[in-house]
Amino acid sequence: MHVLHEVVGDIVAGRAVEFSLVRELQGLFGREEGRRRFTQLLERGVRSTAASTPSAPLSLDDDAFELLLYLINTTLMEMDAAPTYIVALSSSLLSSPLHSSTLLAFLFALLS
């Protein structure tokens, strides 16, 4: 779980993340506990960032946004209902501009 905490913290803070760390997380997403912990850490990180800069929405650079999408996709693929949610997420991505906060709200609602 330490690697998960490190990766999520780096994403939210806009720091570079080693992909080797991300690969270590793949087994974690196969368990409900791991997926839930991922969303809890992500939500905590987002709230902490929002509290420190309340006037500015969460802003992710392209690399962090792509990594977050990858992690969300990995999480969804491990869920039984993944195809339904992946289609919904793909439709959202294609039909309108998706901001980081919208993506995170979708994830939190999905895995809560």
ABEGO torsion letter per residue (X at the ends): XAAAAAAAAAAAAGBBBBAAAAAAAAAAAABAAAAAAAAAAAAAAAAAAAAABAABBBBBBAAAAAAAAAAAAAAAAABAAAAAAAAAAAAAAAABBBBAAAAAAAAAAAAX
